[in-house]
Amino acid sequence: MSSLLLRLGRGVRLQFETSTRSHVLLFPEGCVDLNESAASLLSLLPSTRSGLKQTLRERHGPRGEEGVDDFLDQALSSKWIR
């Protein structure tokens, strides 16, 4: 499963809101405010799960990938990514 190319879901867009100075994920059913970590991770798409984790390890050290699998699983089940 780590070799599948992950990308934003259909109709989903990552956007920076200047009024709140934060990133949001926009989709037909609504909007989700993202923390800096989630926005950073989603900005790396399209990528594979293993590619995302490798990039985060390179940028932030061995702990850089903590929580990535849980976030990606939630994003997949919410259809924010596919």
Chimera marker file (.cmm) of the C-alpha trace (Angstrom):
<marker_set name="trace">
<marker id="1" x="0.000" y="0.000" z="0.000" r="1" g="1" b="0" radius="0.5"/>
<marker id="2" x="2.968" y="2.352" z="0.530" r="1" g="1" b="0" radius="0.5"/>
<marker id="3" x="3.704" y="2.289" z="-3.229" r="1" g="1" b="0" radius="0.5"/>
<marker id="4" x="0.311" y="3.751" z="-4.233" r="1" g="1" b="0" radius="0.5"/>
<marker id="5" x="0.480" y="7.354" z="-5.403" r="1" g="1" b="0" radius="0.5"/>
<marker id="6" x="-1.563" y="9.498" z="-3.029" r="1" g="1" b="0" radius="0.5"/>
<marker id="7" x="-3.124" y="12.753" z="-4.214" r="1" g="1" b="0" radius="0.5"/>
<marker id="8" x="-5.827" y="15.144" z="-3.111" r="1" g="1" b="0" radius="0.5"/>
<marker id="9" x="-9.322" y="13.757" z="-3.577" r="1" g="1" b="0" radius="0.5"/>
<marker id="10" x="-11.572" y="14.817" z="-6.418" r="1" g="1" b="0" radius="0.5"/>
<marker id="11" x="-12.833" y="18.339" z="-5.856" r="1" g="1" b="0" radius="0.5"/>
<marker id="12" x="-10.480" y="18.843" z="-2.890" r="1" g="1" b="0" radius="0.5"/>
<marker id="13" x="-8.186" y="21.858" z="-2.804" r="1" g="1" b="0" radius="0.5"/>
<marker id="14" x="-5.500" y="22.966" z="-0.364" r="1" g="1" b="0" radius="0.5"/>
<marker id="15" x="-5.620" y="26.729" z="0.089" r="1" g="1" b="0" radius="0.5"/>
<marker id="16" x="-3.963" y="29.366" z="2.254" r="1" g="1" b="0" radius="0.5"/>
<marker id="17" x="-6.480" y="31.775" z="3.774" r="1" g="1" b="0" radius="0.5"/>
<marker id="18" x="-4.873" y="35.179" z="4.157" r="1" g="1" b="0" radius="0.5"/>
<marker id="19" x="-7.606" y="36.415" z="6.503" r="1" g="1" b="0" radius="0.5"/>
<marker id="20" x="-6.826" y="33.731" z="9.098" r="1" g="1" b="0" radius="0.5"/>
<marker id="21" x="-3.219" y="33.140" z="7.995" r="1" g="1" b="0" radius="0.5"/>
<marker id="22" x="-3.814" y="29.400" z="7.933" r="1" g="1" b="0" radius="0.5"/>
<marker id="23" x="-4.284" y="26.571" z="5.470" r="1" g="1" b="0" radius="0.5"/>
<marker id="24" x="-7.649" y="25.017" z="4.810" r="1" g="1" b="0" radius="0.5"/>
<marker id="25" x="-8.791" y="22.026" z="2.853" r="1" g="1" b="0" radius="0.5"/>
<marker id="26" x="-11.775" y="22.906" z="0.670" r="1" g="1" b="0" radius="0.5"/>
<marker id="27" x="-14.120" y="20.242" z="-0.683" r="1" g="1" b="0" radius="0.5"/>
<marker id="28" x="-17.706" y="20.175" z="-1.978" r="1" g="1" b="0" radius="0.5"/>
<marker id="29" x="-19.153" y="19.243" z="1.427" r="1" g="1" b="0" radius="0.5"/>
<marker id="30" x="-17.286" y="21.892" z="3.395" r="1" g="1" b="0" radius="0.5"/>
<marker id="31" x="-13.969" y="23.074" z="4.701" r="1" g="1" b="0" radius="0.5"/>
<marker id="32" x="-11.415" y="21.856" z="7.241" r="1" g="1" b="0" radius="0.5"/>
<marker id="33" x="-8.913" y="24.076" z="9.035" r="1" g="1" b="0" radius="0.5"/>
<marker id="34" x="-5.476" y="22.456" z="8.983" r="1" g="1" b="0" radius="0.5"/>
<marker id="35" x="-2.633" y="22.762" z="11.413" r="1" g="1" b="0" radius="0.5"/>
<marker id="36" x="0.820" y="23.506" z="10.043" r="1" g="1" b="0" radius="0.5"/>
<marker id="37" x="1.895" y="19.844" z="10.065" r="1" g="1" b="0" radius="0.5"/>
<marker id="38" x="-1.143" y="18.647" z="8.125" r="1" g="1" b="0" radius="0.5"/>
<marker id="39" x="-0.823" y="21.453" z="5.559" r="1" g="1" b="0" radius="0.5"/>
<marker id="40" x="2.877" y="20.713" z="5.132" r="1" g="1" b="0" radius="0.5"/>
<marker id="41" x="2.197" y="17.025" z="4.592" r="1" g="1" b="0" radius="0.5"/>
<marker id="42" x="-0.624" y="17.593" z="2.098" r="1" g="1" b="0" radius="0.5"/>
<marker id="43" x="1.486" y="20.099" z="0.172" r="1" g="1" b="0" radius="0.5"/>
<marker id="44" x="3.873" y="17.231" z="-0.672" r="1" g="1" b="0" radius="0.5"/>
<marker id="45" x="1.202" y="15.403" z="-2.675" r="1" g="1" b="0" radius="0.5"/>
<marker id="46" x="1.180" y="13.674" z="-5.067" r="1" g="1" b="0" radius="0.5"/>
<marker id="47" x="3.531" y="11.178" z="-3.456" r="1" g="1" b="0" radius="0.5"/>
<marker id="48" x="3.577" y="7.668" z="-2.082" r="1" g="1" b="0" radius="0.5"/>
<marker id="49" x="3.139" y="7.014" z="1.629" r="1" g="1" b="0" radius="0.5"/>
<marker id="50" x="6.748" y="5.821" z="1.880" r="1" g="1" b="0" radius="0.5"/>
<marker id="51" x="7.923" y="8.858" z="-0.113" r="1" g="1" b="0" radius="0.5"/>
<marker id="52" x="6.126" y="11.213" z="2.265" r="1" g="1" b="0" radius="0.5"/>
<marker id="53" x="7.660" y="9.523" z="5.287" r="1" g="1" b="0" radius="0.5"/>
<marker id="54" x="11.138" y="9.611" z="3.746" r="1" g="1" b="0" radius="0.5"/>
<marker id="55" x="10.834" y="13.333" z="2.975" r="1" g="1" b="0" radius="0.5"/>
<marker id="56" x="9.691" y="14.051" z="6.529" r="1" g="1" b="0" radius="0.5"/>
<marker id="57" x="12.574" y="11.996" z="7.986" r="1" g="1" b="0" radius="0.5"/>
<marker id="58" x="15.029" y="13.950" z="5.838" r="1" g="1" b="0" radius="0.5"/>
<marker id="59" x="13.557" y="17.300" z="6.885" r="1" g="1" b="0" radius="0.5"/>
<marker id="60" x="12.868" y="16.628" z="10.556" r="1" g="1" b="0" radius="0.5"/>
<marker id="61" x="14.911" y="13.601" z="11.596" r="1" g="1" b="0" radius="0.5"/>
<marker id="62" x="13.694" y="10.199" z="12.768" r="1" g="1" b="0" radius="0.5"/>
<marker id="63" x="10.659" y="11.599" z="14.594" r="1" g="1" b="0" radius="0.5"/>
<marker id="64" x="9.501" y="13.510" z="11.508" r="1" g="1" b="0" radius="0.5"/>
<marker id="65" x="7.203" y="10.741" z="10.394" r="1" g="1" b="0" radius="0.5"/>
<marker id="66" x="5.381" y="10.253" z="13.699" r="1" g="1" b="0" radius="0.5"/>
<marker id="67" x="1.622" y="10.354" z="13.258" r="1" g="1" b="0" radius="0.5"/>
<marker id="68" x="1.815" y="10.302" z="9.454" r="1" g="1" b="0" radius="0.5"/>
<marker id="69" x="0.109" y="6.928" z="9.052" r="1" g="1" b="0" radius="0.5"/>
<marker id="70" x="-2.749" y="7.907" z="11.379" r="1" g="1" b="0" radius="0.5"/>
<marker id="71" x="-3.265" y="11.203" z="9.560" r="1" g="1" b="0" radius="0.5"/>
<marker id="72" x="-3.160" y="9.588" z="6.113" r="1" g="1" b="0" radius="0.5"/>
<marker id="73" x="-5.601" y="6.871" z="7.204" r="1" g="1" b="0" radius="0.5"/>
<marker id="74" x="-8.015" y="9.551" z="8.474" r="1" g="1" b="0" radius="0.5"/>
<marker id="75" x="-7.565" y="11.612" z="5.295" r="1" g="1" b="0" radius="0.5"/>
<marker id="76" x="-8.241" y="8.544" z="3.140" r="1" g="1" b="0" radius="0.5"/>
<marker id="77" x="-11.364" y="7.592" z="5.070" r="1" g="1" b="0" radius="0.5"/>
<marker id="78" x="-12.595" y="11.207" z="4.841" r="1" g="1" b="0" radius="0.5"/>
<marker id="79" x="-11.859" y="11.193" z="1.098" r="1" g="1" b="0" radius="0.5"/>
<marker id="80" x="-9.577" y="14.220" z="1.424" r="1" g="1" b="0" radius="0.5"/>
<marker id="81" x="-6.977" y="12.145" z="-0.410" r="1" g="1" b="0" radius="0.5"/>
<marker id="82" x="-7.195" y="9.180" z="-2.715" r="1" g="1" b="0" radius="0.5"/>
<link id1="1" id2="2" r="1" g="1" b="0" radius="0.2"/>
<link id1="2" id2="3" r="1" g="1" b="0" radius="0.2"/>
<link id1="3" id2="4" r="1" g="1" b="0" radius="0.2"/>
<link id1="4" id2="5" r="1" g="1" b="0" radius="0.2"/>
<link id1="5" id2="6" r="1" g="1" b="0" radius="0.2"/>
<link id1="6" id2="7" r="1" g="1" b="0" radius="0.2"/>
<link id1="7" id2="8" r="1" g="1" b="0" radius="0.2"/>
<link id1="8" id2="9" r="1" g="1" b="0" radius="0.2"/>
<link id1="9" id2="10" r="1" g="1" b="0" radius="0.2"/>
<link id1="10" id2="11" r="1" g="1" b="0" radius="0.2"/>
<link id1="11" id2="12" r="1" g="1" b="0" radius="0.2"/>
<link id1="12" id2="13" r="1" g="1" b="0" radius="0.2"/>
<link id1="13" id2="14" r="1" g="1" b="0" radius="0.2"/>
<link id1="14" id2="15" r="1" g="1" b="0" radius="0.2"/>
<link id1="15" id2="16" r="1" g="1" b="0" radius="0.2"/>
<link id1="16" id2="17" r="1" g="1" b="0" radius="0.2"/>
<link id1="17" id2="18" r="1" g="1" b="0" radius="0.2"/>
<link id1="18" id2="19" r="1" g="1" b="0" radius="0.2"/>
<link id1="19" id2="20" r="1" g="1" b="0" radius="0.2"/>
<link id1="20" id2="21" r="1" g="1" b="0" radius="0.2"/>
<link id1="21" id2="22" r="1" g="1" b="0" radius="0.2"/>
<link id1="22" id2="23" r="1" g="1" b="0" radius="0.2"/>
<link id1="23" id2="24" r="1" g="1" b="0" radius="0.2"/>
<link id1="24" id2="25" r="1" g="1" b="0" radius="0.2"/>
<link id1="25" id2="26" r="1" g="1" b="0" radius="0.2"/>
<link id1="26" id2="27" r="1" g="1" b="0" radius="0.2"/>
<link id1="27" id2="28" r="1" g="1" b="0" radius="0.2"/>
<link id1="28" id2="29" r="1" g="1" b="0" radius="0.2"/>
<link id1="29" id2="30" r="1" g="1" b="0" radius="0.2"/>
<link id1="30" id2="31" r="1" g="1" b="0" radius="0.2"/>
<link id1="31" id2="32" r="1" g="1" b="0" radius="0.2"/>
<link id1="32" id2="33" r="1" g="1" b="0" radius="0.2"/>
<link id1="33" id2="34" r="1" g="1" b="0" radius="0.2"/>
<link id1="34" id2="35" r="1" g="1" b="0" radius="0.2"/>
<link id1="35" id2="36" r="1" g="1" b="0" radius="0.2"/>
<link id1="36" id2="37" r="1" g="1" b="0" radius="0.2"/>
<link id1="37" id2="38" r="1" g="1" b="0" radius="0.2"/>
<link id1="38" id2="39" r="1" g="1" b="0" radius="0.2"/>
<link id1="39" id2="40" r="1" g="1" b="0" radius="0.2"/>
<link id1="40" id2="41" r="1" g="1" b="0" radius="0.2"/>
<link id1="41" id2="42" r="1" g="1" b="0" radius="0.2"/>
<link id1="42" id2="43" r="1" g="1" b="0" radius="0.2"/>
<link id1="43" id2="44" r="1" g="1" b="0" radius="0.2"/>
<link id1="44" id2="45" r="1" g="1" b="0" radius="0.2"/>
<link id1="45" id2="46" r="1" g="1" b="0" radius="0.2"/>
<link id1="46" id2="47" r="1" g="1" b="0" radius="0.2"/>
<link id1="47" id2="48" r="1" g="1" b="0" radius="0.2"/>
<link id1="48" id2="49" r="1" g="1" b="0" radius="0.2"/>
<link id1="49" id2="50" r="1" g="1" b="0" radius="0.2"/>
<link id1="50" id2="51" r="1" g="1" b="0" radius="0.2"/>
<link id1="51" id2="52" r="1" g="1" b="0" radius="0.2"/>
<link id1="52" id2="53" r="1" g="1" b="0" radius="0.2"/>
<link id1="53" id2="54" r="1" g="1" b="0" radius="0.2"/>
<link id1="54" id2="55" r="1" g="1" b="0" radius="0.2"/>
<link id1="55" id2="56" r="1" g="1" b="0" radius="0.2"/>
<link id1="56" id2="57" r="1" g="1" b="0" radius="0.2"/>
<link id1="57" id2="58" r="1" g="1" b="0" radius="0.2"/>
<link id1="58" id2="59" r="1" g="1" b="0" radius="0.2"/>
<link id1="59" id2="60" r="1" g="1" b="0" radius="0.2"/>
<link id1="60" id2="61" r="1" g="1" b="0" radius="0.2"/>
<link id1="61" id2="62" r="1" g="1" b="0" radius="0.2"/>
<link id1="62" id2="63" r="1" g="1" b="0" radius="0.2"/>
<link id1="63" id2="64" r="1" g="1" b="0" radius="0.2"/>
<link id1="64" id2="65" r="1" g="1" b="0" radius="0.2"/>
<link id1="65" id2="66" r="1" g="1" b="0" radius="0.2"/>
<link id1="66" id2="67" r="1" g="1" b="0" radius="0.2"/>
<link id1="67" id2="68" r="1" g="1" b="0" radius="0.2"/>
<link id1="68" id2="69" r="1" g="1" b="0" radius="0.2"/>
<link id1="69" id2="70" r="1" g="1" b="0" radius="0.2"/>
<link id1="70" id2="71" r="1" g="1" b="0" radius="0.2"/>
<link id1="71" id2="72" r="1" g="1" b="0" radius="0.2"/>
<link id1="72" id2="73" r="1" g="1" b="0" radius="0.2"/>
<link id1="73" id2="74" r="1" g="1" b="0" radius="0.2"/>
<link id1="74" id2="75" r="1" g="1" b="0" radius="0.2"/>
<link id1="75" id2="76" r="1" g="1" b="0" radius="0.2"/>
<link id1="76" id2="77" r="1" g="1" b="0" radius="0.2"/>
<link id1="77" id2="78" r="1" g="1" b="0" radius="0.2"/>
<link id1="78" id2="79" r="1" g="1" b="0" radius="0.2"/>
<link id1="79" id2="80" r="1" g="1" b="0" radius="0.2"/>
<link id1="80" id2="81" r="1" g="1" b="0" radius="0.2"/>
<link id1="81" id2="82" r="1" g="1" b="0" radius="0.2"/>
</marker_set>
